């Protein structure tokens, strides 16, 4: 009985440790800002093209400053690019 209880406790501890481990996302890899001519932003069925260099610079800066989390990606949590 003690062996079974020991294995059960060890199994629960192992599952807890595996479930609580943090999974870090890989760092985002962006192209050099000087090579970007435009950024297409698609929302639903609509796509808008942004080619203003200041807008692109601010958007890339926002993406570079984003913090990695273990959370699933959700549209509302994406880095905010400036309004056109």
N, C-alpha and C positions, 0 to 999 in steps of 0.2 A: 504494500500500500504506500509506503514511504517513497519507494522508487517511482511509482506512477505519479505521485504528487510532485516529486522533484522534477521529473520530466515535463510535467504540465506547467509548472512554474517557470522552468527554463525556456519552454516553448513560448509562453506568454511574454517573457522578457525579451526574447529574440525578435518576436513579431513587433513588439513595442519599439524596440531600438530601430528596426528597419523602417517602420512607419513614421518615425519622428526624424529621420535623417533629412537634412535640408538638401534639396537638389538645386544647384545654381545653374542658371542659364548661361550658355556660351555668350561671350561678348559679341555685340553687334559689329558687323563688318560693313563699313560704308566706303563708297568710292571717294577719291579726292574731290573736294568741293569744286576746284577749278575745272574738273572734267565734266561736271553736271551742267547740261544745257537746259533741262527742264525736268519738272516732276509732275507726273500725272496722278491725281487723287481721284479715286473712284469710290462713290458712295451709292450703293444700290446699283441702279442702271445708269447713273449719270457720272461722267468723267470730266474733270476740269484740268487743264494744263496750266502749270505755273512756270514762267520762264524769267521772272524778275530775279536778278541776282541777289538782292537784299533779302527777299522772301526765302529763297533757297538757302542762303547763309543762316538765317534764323531757324529754319526748319532743321537743317543738318545739325546746328548747335543744340537744338532741343533733343534730337535723337542721340547725340553724343553724350548728353548729360543725363540720359535715362538711367534709372537704377534697375538692375536685374532682380527679379523676385522668383520665388518658386510657384507663384500663382499662374493659373491659366490665362492666356492672353484674352482680353475682352476689348472690344472696340472703344468703349468709353475710357479705358485706361491707357490708351496710346498717347505718345508725346503729342503735345498740342503745337501745331504749326500756326504761324501768324495768319490772321484773316487777310484776304486779298483786298 
